[in-house]
Amino acid sequence: MTQRIDMASVIPDAYKAVFALEQHVRSALDASLLHLVKLRASIINGCAFCVDMHSTEALGDGEDVRRVMAVAAWVESPFFTDRERAALALTDAVTNIGDGGVDDMAWADAVNTFGDEQVSELVVAIATNNVLNRLAISTRADQPPHDR
């Protein structure tokens, strides 16, 4: 597929605003947890560009390849902590928000695990990633080259 448009060049101020949110969540959340959340949302959304980017970043930061692969089936996987499971469940609920909103159990588990402030940061991280997924998918963002 050919990239339709480079929106970052066409509307740079909008991209700067989205990336300001991205920078905020990077400073507010644990990098390992953030990699998992971003990868999970990107898998749900079917964003090949972002799945590639987030899995590559996670692996580059030392994440275990089995855990990266297991994000696609995290519910059945033994590789995630209770804390990570709460964040992944919240990611599923927020990303699939059109399926009835964020269910009370996922929300309560996230709040009990993280507290109000960190849950707020997680929701902003998930929402920001969903915006970026939609921009990349809509414009058919070019995949970076893969070195072998």
N, C-alpha and C positions, 0 to 999 in steps of 0.2 A: 504494500500500500504506500501511496505517496502522501506526505504530509500536506494537509489542506492549507494551512496558514500558520505562521509563527506569531501567535498572539502576543508573546512577550515583546516582540518588536513593534507590533501594531498598536498595542495598548499597554505600554510599559508601566504606567502608574497603577493599573489594576493588578498587574503581576507583582509589583513592589508591595502592594497592600496584602496580597495573599502570602507572599514570602515573609512579610513582617510577622504574620501569625505563625508561620512555620518556624521562624527563628525564636519566637516566644516559647512555643511548646518544646523546642529542643533544649531550651534553658530550664524548663520547668519539670521535665520528666526524665526518668532514667532512660539512657540511650537504648539499652537492651530491650526494655519493655516497649519503647516507642517503635523500634524496628518491628517487633511482633505485631503491634497494632496497625502500623502502616501496611505491612505486608498482608495482613488478614483483610483489611478493607479493600486493598487493591485486588486481591484474589476474588472477593465477593463481586466487585464491580467489573471484573474481567479486563482490567487495565494492564495489558502486556508490558507497556513501557514502565509502569510503576512497579509491577511485580519483579521485573528484571532489576530495576534500580534498587528497590528495598531489599531484595534477597542478596544482591551483590554487596550492598553497604553492610548488611548484617554479617555476612560471611567475612568481609574485610575487617570488621570490628571484633572478630573472634568468635562469633556465634557458631554453634555446632551445626553442621550440615543437616543432621537428622532432625533437629528442632526446626530449622528453616523449612525443610520439606514437610514436616508434620503440621505446620500452621494451617495447611489446607484441610486437615482433618483433626483439628486440635481437640475436639470433644472426645474422640476415641483414643487420643494419644496419651501415653504415660509420661511424656517429656516436660510437662508444664506444671509449675507450682500453682497453688490455690490463688495466689495473687495474680499470676499471669492469666489463669482461667477466668477470673473475674473481669480483667481488662479485655480479654478476647470475647467474652460473652457480651460485654457492653459494646464492643466494636461491632459485633454481629447485629445487635439490636439497633444501634444508631445508624449503621450503614443500610440496614433493611427497614428503615423507619416507616416506609410506606405500607408495610405489612401489619400495621396496627400500632405503631409507636414503639416506645421502649417499654418492655414489659416490667412490671413491678419487681419481679424476682431478680432480674438482671440488675436493675437499678439498686435495689436494696443490698444485694451482694457487693456491688461495686462501692457503694457508700460505706458499708461496714468494713470493707477491706482497705479502702483508700482515704476515707473522710471526704467531706464536702469540697475542700479546695482541690485535692488531687483528682477527684471525679470531674470537677469543672474543667480542669486542665486536660483530662483525658477526652472529654466531649469536644473541646476545642481542637485537640489534635486529630480526632477522628473526623470531625466536620471539615477541617482544613484539608486532610488527606482526600476526603470525598470530593471536595472542590477540585483539587489537583487531578484526581482521577478523571473527573468529568471533562476538564479542559484537555487532557491528553487524549482521551478517547474521542471526543468531538472533533478534534483537529487532526487525528491520526498522527500523533507525535512520532517523529522518527526514532526508531530504536538506535541506541548507541551501538557502534561496531563491537563485535565479540572477538576478542583476541584468543586464539587457540595456541 
